[in-house]
Amino acid sequence: METRAGVVVLRGHRELYQRTWHLFDKAREVTFAACDVRTWASHNQPPMQGRIRKLYRPGVLLDPTSAQHARHVAATGAEVRITTRDLNEAIIVDRRVAIIAGGDRTFTVVWIPGVVQGVLTLFNQVWGEAASLEDYERAYGELWAVAPRILELLGSGAPDDGAARAMGISLRTYRRRVDDLMATLGASSRFQAGARARELGLI
């Protein structure tokens, strides 16, 4: 643990929950931004009674377990939205404390008002442009069923026309679904889509 005025750096989920558990106990508003459900392991979080907003990247819906978790969270009353924009993974509690995830599973807890407000402003900008979980699934639900096969064909290096035939769809439809899948994974190339899919354990 490293401490400076208004900032503390925690290492690992265990220390994070030991040091921040009390923040959630009586919180009136909690916002989460995460690329996947593993960043903030919900089974270790205390029950929360106030307004809860959770913002995820679309890739969370490609994994059945993660998708089920997101739907469960929404069914219990939290507001869940999906964004294709890059996320800075963070939690903001009652607009006064921000917890920011680091790439090496460190977590920076900040209670400097100006910094917390800046993190919240960035979150609100992305939140305002994001689609509700229900709307996103309505628009892209068909993609989740075929995504594993598309990833398999992309990984095999099959040409688009051969891949389309293998799936029994038109070349135009296949390419549209590949584009949708790349957007869902936040990838700018097919190679990057494969890398992101591996990171998520999809292939």
N, CA, C and O of each residue as an XYZ file, in Angstrom:
812
protein
N       0.842     -1.194      0.000
C       0.000      0.000      0.000
C       0.881      1.250      0.000
O       1.825      1.351      0.784
N       0.570      2.189     -0.874
C       1.265      3.471     -0.922
C       0.246      4.567     -0.635
O      -0.866      4.538     -1.163
N       0.624      5.539      0.207
C      -0.317      6.582      0.581
C       0.277      7.963      0.342
O       1.428      8.220      0.694
N      -0.509      8.847     -0.254
C      -0.176     10.262     -0.371
C      -1.415     11.046      0.022
O      -2.483     10.459      0.198
N      -1.298     12.353      0.164
C      -2.446     13.152      0.583
C      -3.591     13.008     -0.410
O      -3.467     13.395     -1.572
N      -4.696     12.453      0.049
C      -5.876     12.301     -0.796
C      -5.838     11.134     -1.744
O      -6.751     10.967     -2.551
N      -4.787     10.308     -1.666
C      -4.630      9.183     -2.599
C      -4.026      7.998     -1.858
O      -3.121      8.160     -1.040
N      -4.539      6.802     -2.153
C      -3.904      5.584     -1.649
C      -3.902      4.563     -2.773
O      -4.895      4.423     -3.487
N      -2.791      3.846     -2.938
C      -2.682      2.802     -3.956
C      -2.746      1.453     -3.270
O      -1.942      1.153     -2.388
N      -3.715      0.635     -3.685
C      -3.918     -0.688     -3.104
C      -3.529     -1.747     -4.121
O      -3.666     -1.543     -5.327
N      -3.045     -2.878     -3.629
C      -2.574     -3.926     -4.529
C      -3.419     -5.182     -4.378
O      -3.438     -5.819     -3.325
N      -4.116     -5.523     -5.453
C      -4.913     -6.736     -5.486
C      -6.315     -6.545     -4.938
O      -6.587     -5.609     -4.185
N      -7.212     -7.464     -5.337
C      -8.609     -7.367     -4.923
C      -8.784     -7.508     -3.412
O      -9.634     -6.845     -2.817
N      -7.989     -8.360     -2.802
C      -8.163     -8.578     -1.360
C      -7.958     -7.288     -0.578
O      -8.789     -6.919      0.251
N      -6.850     -6.605     -0.844
C      -6.597     -5.350     -0.137
C      -7.640     -4.302     -0.498
O      -8.061     -3.516      0.350
N      -8.059     -4.297     -1.773
C      -9.076     -3.340     -2.202
C     -10.344     -3.483     -1.368
O     -10.858     -2.490     -0.853
N     -10.848     -4.695     -1.230
C     -12.108     -4.884     -0.521
C     -11.963     -4.672      0.984
O     -12.873     -4.168      1.641
N     -10.805     -5.064      1.521
C     -10.587     -4.823      2.953
C     -10.586     -3.340      3.282
O     -11.088     -2.932      4.330
N     -10.021     -2.528      2.387
C      -9.861     -1.106      2.670
C     -11.043     -0.243      2.226
O     -11.208      0.876      2.712
N     -11.869     -0.758      1.303
C     -12.943      0.090      0.766
C     -14.347     -0.440      1.036
O     -15.326      0.203      0.656
N     -14.467     -1.582      1.677
C     -15.767     -2.213      1.939
C     -16.760     -1.228      2.549
O     -17.921     -1.157      2.147
N     -16.276     -0.475      3.524
C     -17.161      0.425      4.269
C     -17.771      1.522      3.387
O     -18.833      2.052      3.714
N     -17.113      1.867      2.278
C     -17.625      2.928      1.408
C     -18.967      2.553      0.794
O     -19.809      3.418      0.556
N     -19.164      1.263      0.539
C     -20.359      0.798     -0.148
C     -21.531      0.529      0.789
O     -22.678      0.454      0.349
N     -21.246      0.387      2.061
C     -22.264     -0.047      3.023
C     -23.499      0.849      3.029
O     -24.625      0.352      3.048
N     -23.295      2.166      3.015
C     -24.421      3.096      3.059
C     -24.408      4.060      1.871
O     -24.962      5.157      1.936
N     -23.769      3.629      0.796
C     -23.654      4.504     -0.377
C     -25.017      4.777     -0.992
O     -25.858      3.884     -1.084
N     -25.227      6.018     -1.412
C     -26.481      6.413     -2.070
C     -26.373      6.333     -3.587
O     -27.382      6.194     -4.277
N     -25.156      6.421     -4.104
C     -24.952      6.363     -5.554
C     -23.583      5.776     -5.850
O     -22.568      6.261     -5.351
N     -23.563      4.732     -6.662
C     -22.305      4.094     -7.044
C     -22.306      3.900     -8.549
O     -23.266      3.368     -9.108
N     -21.236      4.327     -9.207
C     -21.099      4.126    -10.643
C     -19.895      3.234    -10.909
O     -18.846      3.380    -10.282
N     -20.061      2.316    -11.840
C     -18.992      1.389    -12.215
C     -18.737      1.525    -13.713
O     -19.681      1.619    -14.498
N     -17.484      1.536    -14.106
C     -17.122      1.431    -15.518
C     -16.116      0.300    -15.628
O     -15.073      0.325    -14.974
N     -16.426     -0.699    -16.459
C     -15.550     -1.865    -16.546
C     -15.582     -2.467    -17.935
O     -16.620     -2.485    -18.596
N     -14.422     -2.963    -18.374
C     -14.371     -3.652    -19.659
C     -14.973     -5.043    -19.548
O     -15.527     -5.558    -20.519
N     -14.871     -5.656    -18.375
C     -15.468     -6.966    -18.162
C     -15.867     -7.102    -16.701
O     -15.521     -6.256    -15.876
N     -16.590     -8.159    -16.386
C     -17.126     -8.294    -15.025
C     -16.068     -8.734    -14.031
O     -16.339     -8.775    -12.831
N     -14.858     -9.067    -14.498
C     -13.813     -9.521    -13.581
C     -13.100     -8.362    -12.882
O     -12.520     -8.551    -11.813
N     -13.137     -7.166    -13.476
C     -12.402     -6.043    -12.875
C     -12.901     -5.752    -11.467
O     -12.109     -5.615    -10.535
N     -14.210     -5.660    -11.322
C     -14.812     -5.443    -10.002
C     -15.601     -6.708     -9.670
O     -16.777     -6.818    -10.020
N     -14.964     -7.649     -9.004
C     -15.582     -8.951     -8.741
C     -16.770     -8.775     -7.810
O     -16.603     -8.607     -6.602
N     -17.967     -8.814     -8.374
C     -19.174     -8.429     -7.635
C     -19.470     -9.336     -6.456
O     -20.139     -8.918     -5.512
N     -18.980    -10.583     -6.492
C     -19.294    -11.466     -5.370
C     -18.603    -11.008     -4.089
O     -18.971    -11.442     -2.998
N     -17.611    -10.139     -4.214
C     -16.928     -9.617     -3.032
C     -17.450     -8.260     -2.597
O     -16.976     -7.706     -1.605
N     -18.416     -7.717     -3.319
C     -18.915     -6.396     -2.971
C     -20.072     -6.514     -1.983
O     -20.883     -7.433     -2.099
N     -20.162     -5.612     -1.026
C     -21.282     -5.629     -0.101
C     -22.564     -5.239     -0.813
O     -22.508     -4.596     -1.861
N     -23.726     -5.612     -0.270
C     -24.984     -5.198     -0.892
C     -25.107     -3.676     -0.876
O     -24.691     -3.025      0.083
N     -25.678     -3.113     -1.938
C     -25.820     -1.666     -2.040
C     -27.287     -1.330     -2.242
O     -27.993     -2.024     -2.973
N     -27.745     -0.270     -1.597
C     -29.156      0.081     -1.608
C     -29.481      1.279     -2.490
O     -30.636      1.453     -2.880
N     -28.502      2.101     -2.812
C     -28.768      3.329     -3.554
C     -28.798      3.108     -5.052
O     -28.955      1.982     -5.525
N     -28.644      4.201     -5.799
C     -28.626      4.125     -7.262
C     -27.317      3.499     -7.727
O     -26.235      3.908     -7.308
N     -27.431      2.508     -8.595
C     -26.249      1.817     -9.111
C     -26.254      1.928    -10.633
O     -27.234      1.575    -11.288
N     -25.149      2.421    -11.185
C     -24.989      2.484    -12.635
C     -23.764      1.664    -13.016
O     -22.688      1.839    -12.445
N     -23.935      0.763    -13.986
C     -22.820     -0.057    -14.449
C     -22.676      0.106    -15.955
O     -23.632     -0.063    -16.712
N     -21.471      0.434    -16.366
C     -21.163      0.668    -17.778
C     -20.140     -0.372    -18.213
O     -19.059     -0.474    -17.633
N     -20.492     -1.151    -19.247
C     -19.619     -2.212    -19.727
C     -19.284     -2.028    -21.199
O     -20.004     -1.353    -21.934
N     -18.179     -2.639    -21.619
C     -17.856     -2.780    -23.034
C     -18.700     -3.923    -23.594
O     -19.086     -4.817    -22.841
N     -18.998     -3.919    -24.898
C     -19.861     -4.956    -25.468
C     -19.304     -6.365    -25.357
O     -20.067     -7.330    -25.320
N     -17.973     -6.498    -25.304
C     -17.381     -7.826    -25.213
C     -17.894     -8.643    -24.049
O     -17.834     -9.872    -24.082
N     -18.405     -7.973    -23.006
C     -18.939     -8.693    -21.848
C     -20.101     -9.592    -22.252
O     -20.370    -10.590    -21.583
N     -20.792     -9.251    -23.336
C     -21.959    -10.021    -23.755
C     -21.599    -11.236    -24.600
O     -22.462    -12.070    -24.876
N     -20.344    -11.348    -25.013
C     -19.938    -12.495    -25.811
C     -19.678    -13.726    -24.954
O     -19.768    -14.852    -25.443
N     -19.362    -13.524    -23.698
C     -19.140    -14.637    -22.783
C     -20.447    -14.931    -22.055
O     -20.965    -14.046    -21.374
N     -21.005    -16.142    -22.171
C     -22.317    -16.433    -21.576
C     -22.400    -16.149    -20.076
O     -23.412    -15.635    -19.599
N     -21.346    -16.478    -19.332
C     -21.368    -16.244    -17.886
C     -21.394    -14.754    -17.574
O     -22.154    -14.309    -16.713
N     -20.565    -13.984    -18.271
C     -20.531    -12.545    -18.054
C     -21.840    -11.895    -18.473
O     -22.341    -10.999    -17.794
N     -22.397    -12.355    -19.603
C     -23.669    -11.809    -20.070
C     -24.779    -12.083    -19.062
O     -25.616    -11.220    -18.797
N     -24.778    -13.292    -18.503
C     -25.787    -13.632    -17.494
C     -25.651    -12.734    -16.270
O     -26.648    -12.312    -15.684
N     -24.403    -12.446    -15.890
C     -24.172    -11.552    -14.752
C     -24.734    -10.155    -15.042
O     -25.416     -9.567    -14.202
N     -24.442     -9.631    -16.239
C     -24.924     -8.288    -16.588
C     -26.450     -8.240    -16.564
O     -27.030     -7.263    -16.090
N     -27.102     -9.282    -17.069
C     -28.572     -9.315    -17.068
C     -29.113     -9.411    -15.649
O     -30.129     -8.798    -15.321
N     -28.430    -10.182    -14.811
C     -28.862    -10.315    -13.408
C     -28.767     -8.972    -12.690
O     -29.668     -8.590    -11.944
N     -27.667     -8.263    -12.922
C     -27.479     -6.948    -12.304
C     -28.610     -6.011    -12.721
O     -29.167     -5.286    -11.896
N     -28.943     -6.035    -14.023
C     -30.027     -5.179    -14.508
C     -31.363     -5.588    -13.906
O     -32.183     -4.732    -13.574
N     -31.589     -6.893    -13.762
C     -32.861     -7.387    -13.227
C     -33.046     -7.028    -11.761
O     -34.176     -6.958    -11.278
N     -31.942     -6.798    -11.044
C     -32.039     -6.449     -9.626
C     -32.172     -4.947     -9.394
O     -32.172     -4.486     -8.252
N     -32.287     -4.181    -10.489
C     -32.578     -2.758    -10.341
C     -31.471     -1.803    -10.708
O     -31.687     -0.591    -10.724
N     -30.280     -2.317    -11.008
C     -29.196     -1.427    -11.425
C     -29.421     -0.972    -12.864
O     -30.051     -1.674    -13.655
N     -28.906      0.193    -13.191
C     -28.941      0.674    -14.566
C     -27.680      0.163    -15.261
O     -26.566      0.432    -14.812
N     -27.859     -0.570    -16.348
C     -26.724     -1.154    -17.064
C     -26.731     -0.644    -18.501
O     -27.740     -0.737    -19.200
N     -25.600     -0.109    -18.929
C     -25.467      0.367    -20.304
C     -24.209     -0.213    -20.946
O     -23.275     -0.635    -20.264
N     -24.216     -0.218    -22.266
C     -23.116     -0.770    -23.046
C     -22.546      0.342    -23.920
O     -23.291      1.091    -24.553
N     -21.211      0.441    -23.949
C     -20.549      1.437    -24.779
C     -19.464      0.791    -25.615
O     -18.802     -0.141    -25.160
N     -19.275      1.274    -26.832
C     -18.174      0.805    -27.671
C     -16.931      1.673    -27.490
O     -15.889      1.391    -28.081
N     -17.031      2.713    -26.687
C     -15.873      3.583    -26.452
C     -14.912      2.935    -25.466
O     -15.315      2.119    -24.637
N     -13.637      3.306    -25.563
C     -12.654      2.818    -24.594
C     -13.019      3.321    -23.208
O     -13.517      4.435    -23.048
N     -12.762      2.479    -22.202
C     -13.130      2.830    -20.833
C     -11.906      2.935    -19.941
O     -10.976      2.136    -20.045
N     -11.917      3.921    -19.070
C     -11.018      3.926    -17.928
C     -11.785      3.252    -16.800
O     -12.761      3.805    -16.294
N     -11.352      2.064    -16.406
C     -12.110      1.291    -15.429
C     -12.057      1.975    -14.063
O     -10.984      2.207    -13.507
N     -13.233      2.288    -13.540
C     -13.302      3.061    -12.298
C     -14.627      2.823    -11.579
O     -15.617      2.403    -12.177
N     -14.613      3.101    -10.290
C     -15.828      3.162     -9.475
C     -15.851      4.536     -8.817
O     -14.822      5.017     -8.341
N     -17.015      5.165     -8.790
C     -17.172      6.431     -8.078
C     -18.275      6.233     -7.047
O     -19.387      5.828     -7.384
N     -17.959      6.521     -5.796
C     -18.901      6.310     -4.699
C     -19.369      7.654     -4.163
O     -18.573      8.457     -3.676
N     -20.682      7.885     -4.261
C     -21.303      9.101     -3.725
C     -20.629     10.388     -4.195
O     -20.639     11.395     -3.488
N     -20.052     10.349     -5.373
C     -19.419     11.522     -5.984
C     -18.290     12.110     -5.140
O     -17.918     13.271     -5.310
N     -17.755     11.308     -4.238
C     -16.709     11.837     -3.361
C     -15.450     10.982     -3.306
O     -14.398     11.450     -2.871
N     -15.552      9.726     -3.748
C     -14.383      8.842     -3.780
C     -14.359      8.126     -5.128
O     -15.377      7.597     -5.575
N     -13.194      8.111     -5.771
C     -13.025      7.372     -7.024
C     -11.996      6.275     -6.809
O     -10.962      6.489     -6.177
N     -12.294      5.101     -7.342
C     -11.367      3.969     -7.307
C     -11.040      3.647     -8.758
O     -11.929      3.291     -9.532
N      -9.782      3.769     -9.126
C      -9.368      3.618    -10.520
C      -8.496      2.372    -10.638
O      -7.512      2.223     -9.914
N      -8.867      1.475    -11.561
C      -8.129      0.229    -11.745
C      -6.879      0.472    -12.570
O      -6.911      1.191    -13.568
N      -5.771     -0.137    -12.142
C      -4.533     -0.097    -12.903
C      -4.363     -1.375    -13.704
O      -5.006     -2.384    -13.417
N      -3.504     -1.332    -14.701
C      -3.318     -2.492    -15.560
C      -2.730     -3.696    -14.863
O      -2.940     -4.824    -15.309
N      -1.998     -3.492    -13.781
C      -1.356     -4.600    -13.074
C      -2.134     -4.977    -11.815
O      -1.555     -5.466    -10.845
N      -3.444     -4.748    -11.833
C      -4.339     -5.066    -10.721
C      -3.980     -4.298     -9.449
O      -4.126     -4.793     -8.331
N      -3.506     -3.075     -9.663
C      -3.439     -2.130     -8.557
C      -4.663     -1.238     -8.674
O      -5.244     -1.095     -9.750
N      -5.044     -0.644     -7.558
C      -6.229      0.208     -7.531
C      -5.873      1.489     -6.792
O      -5.394      1.456     -5.659
N      -6.114      2.615     -7.451
C      -5.825      3.908     -6.849
C      -7.125      4.488     -6.314
O      -8.079      4.701     -7.062
N      -7.151      4.740     -5.011
C      -8.323      5.325     -4.364
C      -8.036      6.808     -4.168
O      -7.038      7.182     -3.553
N      -8.924      7.652     -4.700
C      -8.719      9.101     -4.677
C      -9.924      9.758     -4.028
O     -11.064      9.415     -4.340
N      -9.679     10.710     -3.119
C     -10.775     11.486     -2.539
C     -10.505     12.986     -2.630
O     -11.003     13.767     -1.819
N      -9.707     13.377     -3.629
C      -9.468     14.781     -3.929
C     -10.658     15.258     -4.769
O     -10.855     14.742     -5.870
N     -11.456     16.218     -4.297
C     -12.707     16.582     -4.985
C     -12.565     16.871     -6.472
O     -13.373     16.390     -7.267
N     -11.558     17.644     -6.867
C     -11.399     17.987     -8.271
C     -11.112     16.775     -9.147
O     -11.594     16.691    -10.277
N     -10.330     15.841     -8.628
C     -10.009     14.625     -9.382
C     -11.241     13.742     -9.509
O     -11.540     13.228    -10.586
N     -11.959     13.570     -8.392
C     -13.170     12.753     -8.415
C     -14.183     13.339     -9.396
O     -14.812     12.600    -10.154
N     -14.343     14.650     -9.385
C     -15.284     15.297    -10.302
C     -14.862     15.084    -11.758
O     -15.707     14.881    -12.629
N     -13.574     15.131    -12.014
C     -13.086     14.888    -13.374
C     -13.393     13.480    -13.848
O     -13.823     13.287    -14.985
N     -13.178     12.492    -12.985
C     -13.490     11.101    -13.333
C     -14.987     10.945    -13.583
O     -15.398     10.279    -14.533
N     -15.796     11.563    -12.726
C     -17.250     11.475    -12.876
C     -17.723     12.145    -14.174
O     -18.624     11.642    -14.844
N     -17.112     13.275    -14.520
C     -17.478     13.964    -15.761
C     -17.198     13.086    -16.975
O     -18.029     12.994    -17.879
N     -16.037     12.443    -17.001
C     -15.704     11.542    -18.095
C     -16.696     10.382    -18.164
O     -17.153     10.003    -19.242
N     -17.020      9.829    -17.001
C     -17.990      8.728    -16.962
C     -19.337      9.173    -17.519
O     -19.933      8.476    -18.340
N     -19.810     10.319    -17.078
C     -21.127     10.794    -17.507
C     -21.192     11.060    -19.006
O     -22.238     10.872    -19.628
N     -20.072     11.499    -19.589
C     -20.045     11.718    -21.033
C     -20.248     10.409    -21.780
O     -21.032     10.342    -22.727
N     -19.543      9.376    -21.353
C     -19.672      8.070    -22.009
C     -21.040      7.470    -21.715
O     -21.673      6.893    -22.600
N     -21.495      7.606    -20.471
C     -22.800      7.073    -20.070
C     -23.925      7.659    -20.925
O     -24.831      6.939    -21.345
N     -23.863      8.951    -21.176
C     -24.911      9.611    -21.938
C     -25.007      9.123    -23.372
O     -26.075      9.205    -23.980
N     -23.911      8.617    -23.925
C     -23.895      8.131    -25.305
C     -24.129      6.626    -25.397
O     -24.330      6.095    -26.489
N     -24.103      5.941    -24.263
C     -24.189      4.482    -24.255
C     -25.634      4.014    -24.435
O     -26.583      4.750    -24.168
N     -25.771      2.769    -24.895
C     -27.098      2.160    -25.069
C     -27.448      1.330    -23.849
O     -26.569      0.744    -23.217
N     -28.730      1.279    -23.517
C     -29.147      0.412    -22.422
C     -28.841     -1.031    -22.799
O     -28.778     -1.371    -23.981
N     -28.653     -1.877    -21.790
C     -28.392     -3.289    -22.045
C     -29.501     -3.887    -22.907
O     -29.224     -4.626    -23.852
N     -30.737     -3.575    -22.589
C     -31.877     -4.119    -23.332
C     -31.836     -3.688    -24.798
O     -32.041     -4.511    -25.689
N     -31.574     -2.406    -25.054
C     -31.523     -1.916    -26.428
C     -30.356     -2.515    -27.193
O     -30.483     -2.849    -28.371
N     -29.219     -2.652    -26.522
C     -28.039     -3.190    -27.201
C     -28.260     -4.645    -27.572
O     -27.908     -5.065    -28.675
N     -28.836     -5.412    -26.668
C     -29.085     -6.819    -26.967
C     -30.143     -6.968    -28.060
O     -30.075     -7.885    -28.878
N     -31.108     -6.071    -28.067
C     -32.127     -6.118    -29.111
C     -31.486     -5.878    -30.492
O     -31.856     -6.512    -31.480
N     -30.525     -4.955    -30.534
C     -29.885     -4.613    -31.807
C     -28.871     -5.662    -32.255
O     -28.721     -5.914    -33.451
N     -28.173     -6.274    -31.292
C     -27.066     -7.155    -31.646
C     -27.232     -8.591    -31.151
O     -26.293     -9.382    -31.230
N     -28.411     -8.933    -30.643
C     -28.614    -10.270    -30.079
C     -28.283    -11.394    -31.047
O     -27.777    -12.441    -30.644
N     -28.569    -11.175    -32.326
C     -28.290    -12.197    -33.339
C     -26.795    -12.472    -33.442
O     -26.372    -13.581    -33.766
N     -26.012    -11.449    -33.161
C     -24.558    -11.597    -33.272
C     -24.011    -12.571    -32.244
O     -23.094    -13.336    -32.542
N     -24.575    -12.552    -31.008
C     -24.011    -13.399    -29.952
C     -24.071    -14.878    -30.325
O     -23.184    -15.649    -29.961
N     -25.123    -15.275    -31.055
C     -25.285    -16.680    -31.408
C     -24.239    -17.151    -32.415
O     -23.821    -18.309    -32.376
N     -23.815    -16.269    -33.313
C     -22.892    -16.671    -34.377
C     -21.452    -16.253    -34.109
O     -20.552    -16.651    -34.849
N     -21.213    -15.450    -33.057
C     -19.863    -14.938    -32.793
C     -18.814    -16.036    -32.646
O     -17.733    -15.904    -33.219
N     -19.081    -17.124    -31.901
C     -18.037    -18.160    -31.780
C     -17.617    -18.741    -33.129
O     -16.434    -18.991    -33.360
N     -18.589    -18.956    -34.019
C     -18.272    -19.511    -35.340
C     -17.489    -18.497    -36.174
O     -16.553    -18.869    -36.881
N     -17.859    -17.236    -36.097
C     -17.124    -16.202    -36.843
C     -15.678    -16.136    -36.351
O     -14.750    -16.050    -37.155
N     -15.491    -16.175    -35.044
C     -14.140    -16.127    -34.489
C     -13.331    -17.344    -34.933
O     -12.140    -17.234    -35.225
N     -13.983    -18.494    -34.981
C     -13.312    -19.712    -35.442
C     -12.860    -19.567    -36.888
O     -11.730    -19.918    -37.227
N     -13.750    -19.046    -37.750
C     -13.415    -18.873    -39.161
C     -12.338    -17.818    -39.360
O     -11.450    -17.984    -40.196
N     -12.414    -16.724    -38.590
C     -11.376    -15.692    -38.683
C     -10.021    -16.272    -38.272
O      -8.998    -16.006    -38.903
N     -10.038    -17.066    -37.207
C      -8.797    -17.663    -36.716
C      -8.195    -18.663    -37.692
O      -6.979    -18.852    -37.717
N      -9.040    -19.304    -38.496
C      -8.554    -20.300    -39.460
C      -7.987    -19.653    -40.712
O      -7.332    -20.314    -41.518
N      -8.241    -18.346    -40.877
C      -7.757    -17.655    -42.066
C      -8.608    -17.896    -43.293
O      -8.174    -17.629    -44.413
N      -9.827    -18.403    -43.094
C     -10.717    -18.671    -44.226
C     -11.042    -17.379    -44.957
O     -11.284    -16.357    -44.314
N     -11.055    -17.398    -46.299
C     -11.452    -16.198    -47.045
C     -12.925    -15.895    -46.788
O     -13.703    -16.783    -46.440
N     -13.292    -14.637    -46.962
C     -14.661    -14.228    -46.625
C     -15.719    -15.020    -47.375
O     -16.735    -15.405    -46.796
N     -15.487    -15.265    -48.665
C     -16.527    -15.972    -49.417
C     -16.679    -17.406    -48.925
O     -17.794    -17.923    -48.851
N     -15.547    -18.061    -48.582
C     -15.613    -19.419    -48.050
C     -16.258    -19.453    -46.674
O     -17.023    -20.364    -46.360
N     -15.945    -18.451    -45.853
C     -16.535    -18.382    -44.519
C     -18.036    -18.158    -44.606
O     -18.804    -18.752    -43.849
N     -18.451    -17.302    -45.528
C     -19.886    -17.046    -45.704
C     -20.612    -18.313    -46.124
O     -21.696    -18.610    -45.623
N     -20.009    -19.065    -47.051
C     -20.628    -20.331    -47.487
C     -20.716    -21.313    -46.334
O     -21.723    -22.001    -46.167
N     -19.636    -21.374    -45.524
C     -19.619    -22.311    -44.392
C     -20.728    -21.995    -43.393
O     -21.254    -22.895    -42.738
N     -21.083    -20.718    -43.279
C     -22.130    -20.313    -42.348
C     -23.510    -20.293    -42.998
O     -24.522    -20.118    -42.319
N     -23.543    -20.472    -44.315
C     -24.823    -20.476    -45.010
C     -25.477    -19.111    -45.102
O     -26.702    -18.993    -45.092
N     -24.637    -18.070    -45.191
C     -25.153    -16.704    -45.294
C     -24.471    -16.008    -46.463
O     -23.483    -16.504    -47.003
N     -25.005    -14.858    -46.847
C     -24.412    -14.128    -47.963
C     -23.091    -13.485    -47.541
O     -22.836    -13.255    -46.359
N     -22.265    -13.204    -48.544
C     -20.979    -12.559    -48.276
C     -21.202    -11.209    -47.595
O     -20.479    -10.850    -46.666
N     -22.193    -10.475    -48.057
C     -22.482     -9.158    -47.475
C     -22.865     -9.287    -46.005
O     -22.400     -8.516    -45.166
N     -23.721    -10.274    -45.696
C     -24.139    -10.477    -44.299
C     -22.960    -10.894    -43.437
O     -22.815    -10.427    -42.307
N     -22.109    -11.779    -43.972
C     -20.944    -12.224    -43.211
C     -20.040    -11.039    -42.874
O     -19.606    -10.887    -41.733
N     -19.763    -10.206    -43.867
C     -18.874     -9.065    -43.627
C     -19.488     -8.076    -42.638
O     -18.780     -7.481    -41.826
N     -20.808     -7.904    -42.711
C     -21.468     -7.008    -41.754
C     -21.328     -7.554    -40.335
O     -21.085     -6.799    -39.394
N     -21.481     -8.855    -40.189
C     -21.364     -9.450    -38.852
C     -19.934     -9.390    -38.333
O     -19.707     -9.202    -37.138
N     -18.975     -9.549    -39.236
C     -17.574     -9.391    -38.819
C     -17.335     -7.966    -38.332
O     -16.686     -7.761    -37.307
N     -17.856     -6.982    -39.062
C     -17.708     -5.581    -38.655
C     -18.368     -5.342    -37.299
O     -17.803     -4.660    -36.444
N     -19.567     -5.904    -37.101
C     -20.269     -5.755    -35.810
C     -19.468     -6.399    -34.686
O     -19.369     -5.855    -33.586
N     -18.899     -7.567    -34.978
C     -18.113     -8.263    -33.956
C     -16.870     -7.475    -33.594
O     -16.510     -7.389    -32.420
N     -16.206     -6.894    -34.594
C     -15.028     -6.078    -34.326
C     -15.394     -4.873    -33.464
O     -14.660     -4.519    -32.541
N     -16.531     -4.244    -33.766
C     -16.974     -3.101    -32.957
C     -17.277     -3.537    -31.544
O     -16.956     -2.830    -30.589
N     -17.899     -4.709    -31.400
C     -18.232     -5.238    -30.076
C     -16.980     -5.479    -29.249
O     -16.969     -5.237    -28.042
N     -15.930     -5.954    -29.897
C     -14.677     -6.241    -29.203
C     -13.785     -5.014    -29.090
O     -12.722     -5.074    -28.471
N     -14.211     -3.899    -29.684
C     -13.394     -2.695    -29.651
C     -12.124     -2.853    -30.458
O     -11.085     -2.297    -30.103
N     -12.201     -3.615    -31.553
C     -11.027     -3.907    -32.368
C     -11.058     -3.112    -33.667
O     -12.122     -2.907    -34.251
N      -9.892     -2.668    -34.114
C      -9.800     -1.918    -35.363
C      -9.322     -2.791    -36.512
O      -9.250     -2.323    -37.648
N      -8.996     -4.048    -36.241
C      -8.576     -4.979    -37.285
C      -9.021     -6.380    -36.895
O      -9.353     -6.639    -35.738
N      -9.025     -7.275    -37.864
C      -9.413     -8.656    -37.583
C      -8.394     -9.330    -36.667
O      -8.754    -10.129    -35.803
N      -7.130     -9.001    -36.867
C      -6.092     -9.544    -35.989
C      -6.334     -9.109    -34.544
O      -6.254     -9.917    -33.620
N      -6.631     -7.822    -34.364
C      -6.891     -7.312    -33.024
C      -8.150     -7.941    -32.439
O      -8.211     -8.185    -31.234
N      -9.154     -8.208    -33.269
C     -10.373     -8.870    -32.793
C     -10.039    -10.241    -32.222
O     -10.563    -10.631    -31.178
N      -9.161    -10.973    -32.915
C      -8.749    -12.281    -32.407
C      -8.011    -12.168    -31.087
O      -8.211    -12.975    -30.179
N      -7.143    -11.147    -30.988
C      -6.395    -10.954    -29.745
C      -7.333    -10.615    -28.594
O      -7.178    -11.138    -27.490
N      -8.308     -9.741    -28.846
C      -9.269     -9.377    -27.803
C     -10.103    -10.589    -27.394
O     -10.388    -10.788    -26.213
N     -10.492    -11.396    -28.385
C     -11.286    -12.588    -28.078
C     -10.501    -13.551    -27.202
O     -11.069    -14.179    -26.308
N      -9.199    -13.674    -27.448
C      -8.355    -14.539    -26.608
C      -8.263    -13.964    -25.194
O      -8.317    -14.709    -24.216
N      -8.126    -12.651    -25.086
C      -8.063    -12.028    -23.759
C      -9.336    -12.328    -22.950
O      -9.277    -12.514    -21.735
N     -10.474    -12.374    -23.632
C     -11.740    -12.632    -22.967
C     -12.001    -14.127    -22.774
O     -13.015    -14.507    -22.188
N     -11.103    -14.966    -23.257
C     -11.282    -16.404    -23.133
C     -12.341    -16.971    -24.056
O     -12.914    -18.025    -23.780
N     -12.606    -16.268    -25.164
C     -13.647    -16.711    -26.100
C     -13.123    -17.720    -27.105
O     -13.895    -18.496    -27.668
N     -11.809    -17.715    -27.334
C     -11.194    -18.684    -28.250
C      -9.913    -19.220    -27.624
O      -9.232    -20.051    -28.225
